[in-house]
Amino acid sequence: MPYTLESGKLHSYLTNSDKYLRISIKGESKKVISKENSEIIKDPYGLNCIIKRKEIKESLNPSLLVLPSKQIYRKRKYFITDNEKNRNSYCILIDRCTSGADELFQMEIEGLLFSASEAKEQETVKDIVDITFHLIRKYEALKPTTLTKLEWLNNH
């Protein structure tokens, strides 16, 4: 049985930074996350919606708090499930983000890598491609995209 969790968070995205920076706010706690080395993975189905990127937690520099930013409230539900054949774990997220009157609904699939080996990474990417392909075929309302939350904010 998959593990299910719901959460809601307030995020600020810095809009004039040369890096993808998100400040996560929860009570008095603030964390800075950067996403780097974005690469669209070529897949056998031609989906072109699988993004490989590295997420880095950084310490909060107070000067970041005065830079222009936009906020979203992110409510998500996610399921953690395993591939029974290779025992890899995956997180399937359903996001509802709001910024003012605008809303963004997304489904994301993340591989949970506990090993940094190239073979394990390729196996995880293959599983994510297969899961994505089957979900898109089953649910016609799902549209493949590489739209990030920061791109969405900057277009609204």
C-alpha positions, -999 to 999 in steps of 0.1 A, spaced: 0 0 0 15 34 -10 22 60 16 1 92 12 7 127 26 -8 161 22 9 194 28 6 231 22 35 256 21 42 292 12 71 296 -12 88 328 -25 105 326 -59 132 352 -66 123 367 -99 154 386 -109 181 361 -99 203 343 -124 196 311 -105 163 293 -97 159 302 -61 130 293 -39 126 304 -3 103 280 17 86 295 47 71 274 75 65 293 107 97 310 116 118 286 96 131 297 61 150 275 37 166 284 4 165 258 -24 182 262 -57 177 240 -87 206 236 -110 219 217 -140 184 213 -156 184 189 -185 154 176 -206 158 139 -209 154 123 -243 129 95 -240 117 67 -264 81 80 -263 90 115 -274 74 131 -243 102 156 -238 87 165 -203 112 147 -180 135 172 -163 167 161 -146 180 186 -122 199 189 -89 182 204 -59 206 221 -34 197 234 0 215 266 8 218 287 39 196 318 40 214 350 32 192 378 47 199 400 17 178 376 -5 147 386 15 148 422 0 151 410 -37 120 411 -59 100 379 -55 66 364 -61 48 341 -37 28 310 -42 8 289 -18 15 253 -27 -9 226 -16 0 191 -26 -9 155 -21 17 129 -27 20 92 -29 52 73 -23 52 40 -40 78 13 -50 86 -5 -82 83 -41 -69 108 -54 -95 138 -32 -87 126 -18 -53 131 18 -64 109 44 -46 89 71 -64 69 101 -53 39 110 -74 28 146 -65 -4 164 -73 2 202 -69 -22 231 -67 -4 264 -67 -21 297 -63 -7 332 -67 -33 359 -64 -62 348 -85 -41 325 -108 -39 287 -103 -15 261 -116 -23 224 -114 6 200 -120 14 163 -115 51 155 -109 69 123 -106 101 122 -86 126 94 -82 140 90 -47 177 82 -53 196 68 -24 226 58 -46 245 81 -68 255 55 -93 250 61 -130 233 28 -135 208 35 -107 201 69 -121 194 55 -156 171 29 -141 152 55 -122 148 78 -152 135 48 -173 109 41 -146 98 78 -145 95 79 -183 74 47 -182 52 59 -154 47 93 -171 38 76 -205 12 54 -189 -4 82 -169 -6 104 -200 -22 76 -221 -47 68 -193 -57 104 -184 -61 125 -216 -64 157 -195 -27 154 -185 -5 173 -209 33 168 -209 52 200 -201 85 213 -187 69 244 -172 84 253 -139 67 272 -111 91 301 -116 83 303 -153 46 302 -146 49 330 -120 70 351 -144 43 347 -171 14 359 -148 
